[in-house]
Amino acid sequence: MMSENLTVDRDRCMGSGQCTFYAPGTFDLDDLSIAIVTDEHGDPEDKIQMAINVCPTRAIALSAMATKEGAQ
């Protein structure tokens, strides 16, 4: 079974806030104005993909992860 993992590379993020504009239910800026993921499913997929696409430093990644079926 596959699952997706949404991450922000904190070393690359410049804090432009574009991700929070396009997907405010998924991203926020922390006290250092660096993007964080608050809820991987906080917005529709198209909004999250738009946030990934407009990130000026390409700091946001969505990667597939294998998960164990039936894991508790």
Biotite code that builds the C-alpha atoms (Angstrom):
import biotite.structure as struc

atoms = struc.array([
    struc.Atom([0.000, 0.000, 0.000], chain_id="A", res_id=1, res_name="MET", atom_name="CA", element="C"),
    struc.Atom([1.278, 3.490, -0.848], chain_id="A", res_id=2, res_name="MET", atom_name="CA", element="C"),
    struc.Atom([0.838, 6.715, 1.080], chain_id="A", res_id=3, res_name="SER", atom_name="CA", element="C"),
    struc.Atom([2.030, 10.222, 0.319], chain_id="A", res_id=4, res_name="GLU", atom_name="CA", element="C"),
    struc.Atom([4.293, 12.239, 2.567], chain_id="A", res_id=5, res_name="ASN", atom_name="CA", element="C"),
    struc.Atom([4.285, 16.037, 2.318], chain_id="A", res_id=6, res_name="LEU", atom_name="CA", element="C"),
    struc.Atom([7.461, 17.729, 3.554], chain_id="A", res_id=7, res_name="THR", atom_name="CA", element="C"),
    struc.Atom([9.091, 21.150, 3.615], chain_id="A", res_id=8, res_name="VAL", atom_name="CA", element="C"),
    struc.Atom([12.868, 21.462, 3.315], chain_id="A", res_id=9, res_name="ASP", atom_name="CA", element="C"),
    struc.Atom([13.452, 24.033, 6.049], chain_id="A", res_id=10, res_name="ARG", atom_name="CA", element="C"),
    struc.Atom([16.932, 24.838, 4.725], chain_id="A", res_id=11, res_name="ASP", atom_name="CA", element="C"),
    struc.Atom([15.516, 25.793, 1.325], chain_id="A", res_id=12, res_name="ARG", atom_name="CA", element="C"),
    struc.Atom([12.362, 27.608, 2.462], chain_id="A", res_id=13, res_name="CYS", atom_name="CA", element="C"),
    struc.Atom([12.636, 31.404, 2.273], chain_id="A", res_id=14, res_name="MET", atom_name="CA", element="C"),
    struc.Atom([9.275, 32.071, 3.919], chain_id="A", res_id=15, res_name="GLY", atom_name="CA", element="C"),
    struc.Atom([7.532, 33.668, 0.935], chain_id="A", res_id=16, res_name="SER", atom_name="CA", element="C"),
    struc.Atom([4.174, 32.404, 2.194], chain_id="A", res_id=17, res_name="GLY", atom_name="CA", element="C"),
    struc.Atom([2.961, 31.307, -1.235], chain_id="A", res_id=18, res_name="GLN", atom_name="CA", element="C"),
    struc.Atom([2.083, 27.880, 0.142], chain_id="A", res_id=19, res_name="CYS", atom_name="CA", element="C"),
    struc.Atom([-0.065, 29.399, 2.879], chain_id="A", res_id=20, res_name="THR", atom_name="CA", element="C"),
    struc.Atom([-1.878, 31.513, 0.285], chain_id="A", res_id=21, res_name="PHE", atom_name="CA", element="C"),
    struc.Atom([-2.758, 28.592, -1.987], chain_id="A", res_id=22, res_name="TYR", atom_name="CA", element="C"),
    struc.Atom([-3.257, 25.888, 0.670], chain_id="A", res_id=23, res_name="ALA", atom_name="CA", element="C"),
    struc.Atom([-3.915, 27.589, 4.036], chain_id="A", res_id=24, res_name="PRO", atom_name="CA", element="C"),
    struc.Atom([-5.399, 24.446, 5.564], chain_id="A", res_id=25, res_name="GLY", atom_name="CA", element="C"),
    struc.Atom([-2.215, 22.517, 4.864], chain_id="A", res_id=26, res_name="THR", atom_name="CA", element="C"),
    struc.Atom([0.630, 24.986, 5.428], chain_id="A", res_id=27, res_name="PHE", atom_name="CA", element="C"),
    struc.Atom([1.507, 27.684, 7.939], chain_id="A", res_id=28, res_name="ASP", atom_name="CA", element="C"),
    struc.Atom([4.598, 29.716, 8.755], chain_id="A", res_id=29, res_name="LEU", atom_name="CA", element="C"),
    struc.Atom([6.335, 29.138, 12.077], chain_id="A", res_id=30, res_name="ASP", atom_name="CA", element="C"),
    struc.Atom([7.867, 31.805, 14.325], chain_id="A", res_id=31, res_name="ASP", atom_name="CA", element="C"),
    struc.Atom([10.915, 31.966, 12.030], chain_id="A", res_id=32, res_name="LEU", atom_name="CA", element="C"),
    struc.Atom([8.667, 32.475, 8.963], chain_id="A", res_id=33, res_name="SER", atom_name="CA", element="C"),
    struc.Atom([9.562, 29.018, 7.655], chain_id="A", res_id=34, res_name="ILE", atom_name="CA", element="C"),
    struc.Atom([6.778, 26.895, 6.173], chain_id="A", res_id=35, res_name="ALA", atom_name="CA", element="C"),
    struc.Atom([5.461, 23.922, 8.103], chain_id="A", res_id=36, res_name="ILE", atom_name="CA", element="C"),
    struc.Atom([2.896, 21.275, 7.219], chain_id="A", res_id=37, res_name="VAL", atom_name="CA", element="C"),
    struc.Atom([-0.033, 21.532, 9.624], chain_id="A", res_id=38, res_name="THR", atom_name="CA", element="C"),
    struc.Atom([-2.348, 19.002, 7.954], chain_id="A", res_id=39, res_name="ASP", atom_name="CA", element="C"),
    struc.Atom([-1.331, 16.910, 4.929], chain_id="A", res_id=40, res_name="GLU", atom_name="CA", element="C"),
    struc.Atom([-4.997, 16.645, 3.951], chain_id="A", res_id=41, res_name="HIS", atom_name="CA", element="C"),
    struc.Atom([-6.074, 20.171, 4.917], chain_id="A", res_id=42, res_name="GLY", atom_name="CA", element="C"),
    struc.Atom([-6.849, 21.257, 1.356], chain_id="A", res_id=43, res_name="ASP", atom_name="CA", element="C"),
    struc.Atom([-7.934, 19.629, -1.905], chain_id="A", res_id=44, res_name="PRO", atom_name="CA", element="C"),
    struc.Atom([-5.126, 17.931, -3.833], chain_id="A", res_id=45, res_name="GLU", atom_name="CA", element="C"),
    struc.Atom([-5.186, 20.558, -6.590], chain_id="A", res_id=46, res_name="ASP", atom_name="CA", element="C"),
    struc.Atom([-4.597, 23.359, -4.060], chain_id="A", res_id=47, res_name="LYS", atom_name="CA", element="C"),
    struc.Atom([-1.713, 21.474, -2.442], chain_id="A", res_id=48, res_name="ILE", atom_name="CA", element="C"),
    struc.Atom([-0.194, 20.782, -5.859], chain_id="A", res_id=49, res_name="GLN", atom_name="CA", element="C"),
    struc.Atom([-0.504, 24.486, -6.726], chain_id="A", res_id=50, res_name="MET", atom_name="CA", element="C"),
    struc.Atom([1.343, 25.373, -3.507], chain_id="A", res_id=51, res_name="ALA", atom_name="CA", element="C"),
    struc.Atom([4.100, 22.920, -4.462], chain_id="A", res_id=52, res_name="ILE", atom_name="CA", element="C"),
    struc.Atom([4.303, 24.359, -7.973], chain_id="A", res_id=53, res_name="ASN", atom_name="CA", element="C"),
    struc.Atom([4.511, 28.026, -6.929], chain_id="A", res_id=54, res_name="VAL", atom_name="CA", element="C"),
    struc.Atom([7.115, 27.568, -4.189], chain_id="A", res_id=55, res_name="CYS", atom_name="CA", element="C"),
    struc.Atom([9.954, 29.848, -5.357], chain_id="A", res_id=56, res_name="PRO", atom_name="CA", element="C"),
    struc.Atom([12.676, 27.694, -3.798], chain_id="A", res_id=57, res_name="THR", atom_name="CA", element="C"),
    struc.Atom([11.047, 24.301, -4.524], chain_id="A", res_id=58, res_name="ARG", atom_name="CA", element="C"),
    struc.Atom([11.172, 23.528, -0.812], chain_id="A", res_id=59, res_name="ALA", atom_name="CA", element="C"),
    struc.Atom([7.956, 21.488, -0.771], chain_id="A", res_id=60, res_name="ILE", atom_name="CA", element="C"),
    struc.Atom([8.006, 17.829, -1.742], chain_id="A", res_id=61, res_name="ALA", atom_name="CA", element="C"),
    struc.Atom([5.286, 15.221, -2.059], chain_id="A", res_id=62, res_name="LEU", atom_name="CA", element="C"),
    struc.Atom([6.724, 11.736, -2.085], chain_id="A", res_id=63, res_name="SER", atom_name="CA", element="C"),
    struc.Atom([5.218, 8.279, -2.080], chain_id="A", res_id=64, res_name="ALA", atom_name="CA", element="C"),
    struc.Atom([5.914, 6.070, 0.894], chain_id="A", res_id=65, res_name="MET", atom_name="CA", element="C"),
    struc.Atom([5.325, 2.353, 1.147], chain_id="A", res_id=66, res_name="ALA", atom_name="CA", element="C"),
    struc.Atom([3.219, 1.409, 4.138], chain_id="A", res_id=67, res_name="THR", atom_name="CA", element="C"),
    struc.Atom([2.607, -1.996, 5.637], chain_id="A", res_id=68, res_name="LYS", atom_name="CA", element="C"),
    struc.Atom([-0.897, -3.240, 5.041], chain_id="A", res_id=69, res_name="GLU", atom_name="CA", element="C"),
    struc.Atom([-2.669, -3.988, 8.283], chain_id="A", res_id=70, res_name="GLY", atom_name="CA", element="C"),
    struc.Atom([-0.098, -2.086, 10.373], chain_id="A", res_id=71, res_name="ALA", atom_name="CA", element="C"),
    struc.Atom([-1.498, -0.758, 13.602], chain_id="A", res_id=72, res_name="GLN", atom_name="CA", element="C"),
])
